[in-house]
Amino acid sequence: MLNNSSNNMNITTQTSLPNEPNAYAAIASLFVLSTTTTTVNAGCLVIIRKSKKMLTRPSVHFIINILVVDLLQGMFVIPIYAIKKIKIQSRFWDNFVCDSFRFLYMITYYMSIFCVLLIALDRYIATAFIFKYRTLIKIKTVRIITIASWIYVTALCLIPFYKAPSQHITNQENDSCIYRPSNAWTITMLILNCFIPYLVILFFYSCIFKHIQNIENQSGRDRREGKSLSDNARIVLKIAFLVSICYAICWTPSVIYYVLGKFCPKYCFSKNFKNSTDRSNIEFAIKYIGFLNSLGAPMIYCLTVKEFRFRLLFLKKDSMKAVSTTCEAYANMSQI
């Protein structure tokens, strides 16, 4: 027993890329997406941080929250998924990569919908209670809600790590991952933290648009009294709606696929589908589309907010000045 354990400790970790050309293209595309997502979201956060005016708006802090979630996907979830496709010939590191991906994937997925839900709630309050918005929604309130949502989602996503010893033994042959969500956990999470939040989001936007129609149908007297939405409020509402649409487009295929896999695995899929290349290709495409949502919020934000575009141009000019100043300094040093 001691010899076997010592031999296992001396085994070096080996990695080998898959032989299929499609796998090389998949890994390369994931790293490109990871780099782009990280750069765009980090750039958006830097620009917002440098704008004192933008930081005074509570609605911007909800946008910051979703940008942080998307940044985590770009920095960790997508690269780990790419590494997961590389064959790691070490059980410890294979388990670590598998568990890390599943855990972070779940957190960022469910946090994304909570971010969209909070943005929709913020816009509903801003539209339905125009004069009470500043008293109801403050930056401190946004921070408390954001921290509470992170704690709630993280606590729920930690549950699949804890299983009875018998479950670890029976699942060890089929799946090397320790993180194995049960059917009950998955169904509960999808219902309580996916379907219901999105129905609430649809309800908020339906109420918002009805409220806007009522305002526009009223007489000009009410508009002169200040009951109509300001241009800034309409822009923020447009951003919130586009972010919600982007989330629905990118994540709906994943939700449908995994719901079918949980509720009717025998009837919705063929017997040979489980171990086929079609399954791996479909799951890769579904995940890749879901990852594209991480580019949705920052791109929508960049293209919609005029102040953000102005800050972006200003940042480019500053960076160009810094580069030119550095080049002049090196030129002067070379002449000495």
Buried (B, 14 or more C-beta within 10 A) or exposed (E): EEEEEEEEEEEEEEEEEEEEEEBEEBBEBBBEBBBBBBEBBBBBBEBBEEBEEBBEBBBBBBBBBBBBBBBBBBBBBBBBBBBBBEEBEBEEBBBBBBBBBBBBBBBBBBBBBBBBBBBBBBBBBBBBBBEEBEEEBEEEEBEEBBEEBBEBBBEBBEBBEEBEEEEEEEBEEEEBBBBBBEEEBBBBBBEEBBBEBBEBBEEBBEBBEEBBEEBEEEEEEEEEEEEBBEEEBEBBBBBBBBBBBBBBEBBBBBBEBBBEBBEEEEEEBEEEEEEEEEBBEBBBBBBBBBBBBBBBBBBBBBEBBEBBBEBBEEBEEEEEEEEEEEEEEEEEEEEE
